[in-house]
């Protein structure tokens, strides 16, 4: 079994249409061209470097990977330009890696800069299109190297000599202080004319200016600004600029358990993930992304909201059939490697709540509610009215039998509640009387069937004994006020019963070799998003010091570049799952915003950060009356 670097050893570069993963030894081991969901040209992340990679680093002293380790790396300012510095016995060198935001051909630009002395360098590019399955035709055209396979071609331009050897384009060169050598990899269809050769230094300046202009719009100015800005940049990097769709992660099949088979393709736009990501960006002042996503939503759902999918392709594709790639052994032997996602056609009722809540938040953030959005909203709520009593696969996309998940019902309540608010604000032309009755009915049912009075906690599903960290969202959504004993009991129960040995929490119980409630065998790590939900739960239930301590501990688990995967293994102390993960960075932003809100309250009290109270006097639905924007995670 090939042992790859740990997931957290990778950095991300991207152009808001696709991205690349750069290891701290100078190797790009993951790159899909020309889009996030295209087949990978470099797929070494899910196998070995022979499945596609591109390394630029000091010449290896022993002929093996990683013999020269990077001494330091960072992003330049608040950009997505990655700087890696090596120090060798003969000198030091810096490599800049970036992808210019573009209208045309995607490009990866790598600039080696001599800092001191003289360093022998090597560039070894091994393109393997088709997720590492195809050996391309590599040849020279007019002094440029091109690798062609089927419909794809990648061109490599540099000022130093290049040669092809055994399917690898190699350049060996020496670089002295003050010198620079640039490499430009460009993709285009194989039948098209060769792409233009860019000016690397001009492209660098334009890329830095793009990110500087974008990050200046961030409205958050609290104590965790560095982390919030880095997470915002990461979320922006996972947005497909031409359509406004947002991928859940730019990778597939990075395992939730090393050696296990919980390996899924996340390079699609989940309505839930995208909606909550937009909520985080709206909370930090970004409105243009919300407008673009809303247009994407209208196109993706089209005139068929009755057949709403929980995820779509980044430009609205519906056919996301799942298949396996048997020639890839998987990250550290974690097979199978999957592309596509079979969960696309599941019923997940909570999605209605996340989408409608984001539309409500956009309205609160002065993003005008257009007539087309209002029509879609009305059809979505009409469909939910017909289906909310059904069991579903829930937020965690179980592959076992459907159940009446408490979180799904709570989010159905959210969908109805936000619809009522929009109608009362004049943004929707709807009769709210039946919706008010429905909101109360959903609330009663959840409190009657989804609550365990003996343990004083909401459970994962009606009548179950299992807990679910998703119930931590109950106070954040406004379903119950934070000072309700049932909310406090749920926070305490999740913390007690779903906790790892070092105090982080899992999503829900798994069963090892046995099949669990999710229909799968195997285990997984602590889920980063759920731990940010616990931060929120602790803060809202009057424990801000504990909340802040947990939040800062989670920040410390980011890699050296501020990036988070989906999960964390507290035993091996490493990140797990697809990387970077939108959910994790969205949770970080939301928790930072909440902690800042609490810190600025003149006299904080329980329930001070819940959503505005509905127009109801029922005890079971009474909430705090603080007039604050809802920011559920």
N, C-alpha and C positions, 0 to 999 in steps of 0.2 A: 504494500500500500504506500503510495507516494504521500509524504507528509508536507503539505503546503504551509506557508506562513499562516499565522492566525488571522482571522477575519479582521481584527482591529489593526493589523499591520498595513492595511490598505487605505489609501486616500482616494477621494473622488474628484474628477474633473469632468466638465460637461459644457454643452452649448445650448441648453434648454430644448434639445431635440433627441439627444442621446448622451451617453456618458462613458467614461472609462475608469477602471480601477487600477491605481498605481501603487505597487508594493513599496515598502521602505528599502528594498534592495534595488530599486530602479526598474522593475519589470512591470509592464502593463499586461495583466493577465485576464482582463475582461473588457471587451469592446464590441458592441453591437452596432452595425452600420446598415442603413443610414438612420435608423430609429431605435428607440429603447427596445422595441419588441421584434426587431430584425434578428436574423440568425447572427451569432457571434462570429467575428473574424478572429478574435483572440478568446479562446475558451479555456485557457490553462487553469483558471480558477476552479474549474470543475473536473480537472484531470491532472495533467502535467504540462510543462511548458511545450511539449511536443504537440499539444492540442491547440497551440496558438499563443504567442506571447511576443513582447517587444521589450528588450532590456537595453537600457543605456546606463552605464556605470563605469567606474574604474575597472580596468582589465583584471579579471579574477586571477589571483596569485596561485590558486591551486586547481583551476579549471572547474570549479563547482559553484553552484548558486550561493550567493550571499557571503562569498569570501571577503568582500569589502562591504561593510555595513554603513548605511547612512549615519552621519554623526548628528544631524539635526534636520528637521523639516518643519515647515509651517506654510500656511496660506499667506500670500502677500496682502496685508491689510485685511479688508473685509471681502476680498475677491475670491474667486475659485481658481486662482493661479497658484499652483503648488510649487514650493521651493524646497529642494533637497540638497543638502551639503554633505560632501564626503571629504574627509581628511586622510591623506595617505602619507607614507614616509617621504614621498617626493614632492608633495604639494597638496593643495585643496582645490575643489571644483564644486560649482553649483549647477544644478539642472532645474530649469523652469519647465513645468508641464502645464499645458492649458489647451482648451478648445474654444476658438473664437465663436461667439454667438453669430448666427449666419442666416442668410437667405438662400445660399446656394449649396455647394458641396460641403459635406462635413469634413473637418480637418482636425488632426491632432498635431500640435506643434511642441517640439522639445528643443530647448536651447541650452547647450552646455557652455558655462562661463568659467574661465580660469580665474581663480582667486589668488593663488600663490604658487610659486614653484612651477613644476611641470608634471602633468599627470597623464599616463597612458590610459586611453579610454577605448571602449568598444560599444558599438551598437549592433545588436543581433535581433533582427525582426523575422519572426517565423509566422507568416499569415496562414491561417487554416480556416477558410470559410466553411459555412454549414455547420456551425458549432463544433469545429475541430475535425470534421469528417472528410474534408476535401483538400488534396494537395494541389495548389494552383499552378498555373503556368507562369513562371517568373522569367522575365526577360527585360532587355534594355531597349528603350525607345528614345532616340534623340538625347542620350546622356541621362535619361531618367529611368528608374527601375519601376516596373509595373508587375503586379501579380494579378492574374485574371483567372476566374473560375465561374463558368456559367454566366449569370447575369451581372456579376459584380467584378469590379476592378479597384485595386488600391494602388496608388502611386506614391513613391517615396522619393523626395527631393532633398539633396544636401550638397554642400560645397566640397565634401571630402569624398575620396574614391569609395565605390561600392562594388561588391561582388556577390554572386549567388553561389552558395555551397550547400548541397544536400537540402535544398528547400528553405534555406535561411539567407536573408540579405544581410551581409556583414560589412561593417566599416570599422577599421582600426585606425585611431588617430591619437596624436598627442596634443594637449592643450596647455598653454602657458598663461600666466597671470595677464589679465587684460584682453585675452583673446576670447572669441565666442564661435561656436559651431552650431548651426541650426539644422534640425530635421523636420520635414513637413510630410505627414501622411494624409493623403486626400482620397476620398472615395468618390466614385461615379459609376453609372451603369457601364458595363463593359463595351456596349455598342456605341457609347457617346464619345465625343471628342475628349481629349485629355483635359483635365481641369487646369486652370491657371495656377501658376506658382506664385504664392503670396509673398509679401514682404514680412518676414517673421517679426521684426521689431515693431513695425506699424501695427501688425495684428495684436501684438502684446499690449501696446498702448491703448488700442481700441477696446480690448477685452477688459483691461483694468478700469477704463472709463465707464464701460457698461455696468460693471458691478459697483463701482463707486456711486454712480448716479442712482442705482436701484436701492442700495442700502441706506442712502441718505434719506429715503422716505420713511424709514422705520421710526415709528412714534414712541417706541418703548425707550425709557431713559432711566430704568431702575438699576438696582445693584447687580443684576445678572445680564447686563446689556451684551457683553461679549458672547455669552452662551446663546442668548436670544437671537442676536444677529447671525451667528454662525448657523443656527438651526433654520432661520428664515432663508438664508442663502441656500442651504441644503434642500429645503422644500421647493424653492424657486428652480433649482437645478433639476428637480424631478417633475417639472411642469413641461409638457410638450407645447412649446410656444405657438406653433401654427394653429392648434385646435383649442388650447386651454385645458386639455385633459391632464390629469396628474397621476403618475404611476405610484403604486403603493411602495415600490422599491425598484431599483434599476437592475436587479439580479433575479435569477431563478435558482431554486434548488439548493441554496445554502442551508444546511440542516439545522433543525431545532434541537437535535440530539446527534452528537458525533457518532457516525456509524449507523444511525437510524434511517427510517424512510419517511419522516415527516418533512418532505422536501417539496416546495411548491413554487410555482412561477408567479411572481408578483409584478410583472411588467405590464400591468393593465390598470385601468381606472375603475376602482371600486367606488360606487356612489358614496358609501360610508366614509372611506378614507379621504376621498377628495373633499367631501363636504366638511369634515372636521378639520382638514388641513386648511381649507378656506376660512373656517372660523378662526383658526389661529392667526392667519395672515391678516384677516380683517381686524383682529384685536391689536395688531401692531401697526395698523394704518394703511395696509395695502388693499385698495379697492379695485384696481384694474384687473387683478387676477380673478376676483369674484365675478366681474362682468364677463370675462372671457370664459370662465367655467360655466356660467349660466347659459351662455350661448351654446357651449358644448353639450350641456344637459338637454337643451331643447332639441338639438340635432340628434343626439343619441337616442333619447326616448321617443322622438318623432311623434307620430300620431297614434302611438300604441302603448299608452301607459298601463293598460290592463295586463300587458305582458312584460312588465318592468323586469329587467335583469338587474342583478345586484352589482354586476361589473360589465364593462365594455372595453373594447380596444381603445387606444388613445385617440383615434379619430372616430370613435363610435361603432366600431365593428362588433357584431353580435356573436359570430362563430368563433369561440375560443376553445375548441375541442382539445382535450388533454391527451398527450402522448408521451412516451418515454424515449430517451436517446441512449440505447444500450452501449454505444461505443465510448461513452464518457463514464469513467468509474465513479464520478462524484467527488465532492470536496472531502478529502481524507477518507475516501472509500464509502461515503454516504450516498448510496444508490437507493432508488433510481433517480436519474436526472429527468425532470419533467419540463415540457413546454406546453403552453396552454393551461387552462385551469377548469376542471370539471365542476367547480362550485358555481360557475357562471349562471347556471339555471336553477339554483336553489331558491327556496322561499325564505327570505330573511326580512321579517316584518319591521325590524328596527330601522331598516334603510329609509322607510318613509319618514320616520322621525328625524333622522339626521339630515335628510335633504330639505325637509320643510323647515326645520330649525335654522338651517343655514340661510334659506331664503328669508326667514324672519330676521335673522341677524343682519343680513345685507340691507334689509329695509331699515332697521334701526341705525345702520351705518350710512344712511342716506344714499344707498344704491337704489335708484328708482325701480319700483315694481312694475314691469312692463305688462302690457295686455296679454302677450303670448305666455309669459311666465304665469300670470294669474290663471289663464285657461288651463295650463298644464297642472298647476297646483290644485285647482278645483277637481280635475279628473283623478289626480292621485289620491286626494282625500276621499272622494266617492268610492274609489276602489278599495281603499283601506277600510272604510266603513263596512264593506261586504266581507272582508277577510280577517279582521283582527282577532277573531275567536279561534282561528285555525292554529294548530301546532306548526312549528317551522324549524329550520336548521340553525337559526340564531346567529349572533355576532361572530361566533367562533367557527362557523361553517362546518358543523359536525357531519361526519359521513356515516352516522348511524341513524336510528329511528328519530323522526321528528318529535319534538316535545314542546310543551307550553313554557317557553323560556321567559322568566320574569323580566329580564332586560328588554326582550322584544315587546312585551306588553307595556312596559314603562315608556318605551320610545313610541309606541302607538299612541299612548296618552299625550306625549310631547307633540306629535303631529297634529292631533286634534286641538290641543291647547294653543299652539302657535297659529293655527288657522283661525281660531276664534279671535286671537289678538289682532291679526292682520285685518280680519273683517271689521272688528270694532274700530280699527284705525283708518278704515275706509280704503284699504289697499285691495280688498276682495269684496265682491258683491255676492254675499252668501247669507242665508238664514242661519243665524247662530244658535237658535233655540234648541234644535235637535242635537247640535254638536255639544252644547253645554250638558245636555242629558247624557250623551255618550261619554264625555270626559268623566263625568261622575261614575258612570257604570264601569268603565275600565279601571278606575281608581279603586272602587269597592272590590272588584274581582281580584286584583293584584294583592290587595291587603288581606283578603280572605283566604286566597289559595296559594299565594306565593310567600307567606310569612310563617315562620316557625316560632310560635309564642314560647315554647319551652327554652329554646336557645336564644330567643330574642334577636332573630336575624331573618332577613330575606334570604331565600334559597335560590339555587340555580334555575329550577323549574317547579311548576306546581306539584306539590306533594313529595318533592325529592329531599334527600338528606344532604346532597352535595351543595357546596357553596360555589359562588362565582364572583370573581373580582369585579365584573361588570356592574354588580349591584352597588358598588361604590359611587356610581354616577347618580344615584337617586337624589341626593341633595343638590347636586350640580344642575340637574335638569329642572328643579323646582317641584318635583313630584311630591316631596315632603320637605318641610323645613329642616335645617341641620340640627336644631335642638330637639327634634322629635326623638323619643327614646328608641324607636325602631331604627332610626338612622344611626344613632350612636352605637346601638347593639350590633348593627350590621358591620360597621367599620371595625369594631373590636373583634367580631367573629372572623372576618376575613383575615385580619391581622394575626389572629391566633391560629386558625385552622388551615390557612393556605400559605403559611409562612415557611421560608427556607430556614436553615439553621442559623443563618446570619441576618435574618430579619427582613429580607426581601420577600415578595409574594409571587405566587404562581397565578395563572388565570383561573384554573379549576383543577380538581384532582385528576391525575392520570394513573394508569394501572400497570405500568411496566409491561410484562410479557402478556398480561391479560388484555382483552378488549375493554376499553373504557367507554364512558358515556358518549365520547366523540366518535365511536366506531373504529378507533385505531388502537394499535398496540404501541408500546414505547412511552417514553417520558420526554420532557422538554425543560428548558431553563426558565428562570424567572422572567416574566414579561415586563419589559421596560414601561410600556404604557400603563399597565395596571399599577405599577409602583408610583407613577405620577398621579394616577387617580387616588392612590392612598395618601399622597402628599395633600391633595385637595380635600380628601375626607378628614384628615387630621386637622387641617387648617380651619375648615368650616365647623367642626365640632369642638372648637375652642382649645386646640392644642397647637398653636402656631409655632412654638419652639421646636416641638417634635417634627412638625411638617417641614420646617426650614432645615433641620438637621438631615432628614431623609432626602430632601431635594439636593442639598449640597453633596451628600454621599453619591447620589445618582450622577451628578455632574462629574464627580471624580472617576466614574466608570466609563466616561467617554474616552475615546482614544486620544492620542496626542494632537489630533487635528479637530477635536470636538465632535466626532461622529459617533452615532449609536446604531447598532444593529437592532434586530427585533427582540432579542432575549439575552440573558446573561446566565452563565453557568457558575454558581457560587462555589462549587467544589473545585473545578479546574480554573476558576477565576479568568474566564474568557468570554467574549461575545459570541452569540449564536444567531443563526437565522439570516434572512436576507438583509443586505447592507448597502447603504444606510436605509433605515426604515422611516417612512413618512410618519407613521403612527407615533414612533418614539420621539421624534423631533417636534411633532405637533403637541404631544403631551408635555414636553419640556416648556414650550412657549406658554401653553395654557396655565401651567402651574406657576411660572414666573409672573404672569399677569395677575393671577389670583393672590399670590403672596404680596405683590406690590399694592393691590387694592386693599388688602387687609391692613398693611402697614400704614396706609394713608387715611384710614378711618379714624375720625377724632375720638370716637368711643366705641370700639368694636364690640359686637355682641353676637350671640348665636343667631344664625339666619340672616346676618347683615348682607350676605352676598348671594342670596337666592334670587330667583327671577321675580318680577312683580307678581303680586297675588292675582289670581283670576277673580272674575266678578262672581264670587260664590261665597256663601256663608257656612258651607258644610265643614264640619270639623275635619273630616277625612281629607279634604282638599285645601285646608287653610295653609297659607304660606306666609313668609315674611313679606312685608310691604315695601322693602327697600327698592327704589326705582333704579335698578342697575341692569345693564345689558346682560342677557343670559350668555354664558360661555361654557356650556357643557363640553366635556372633552370628546 
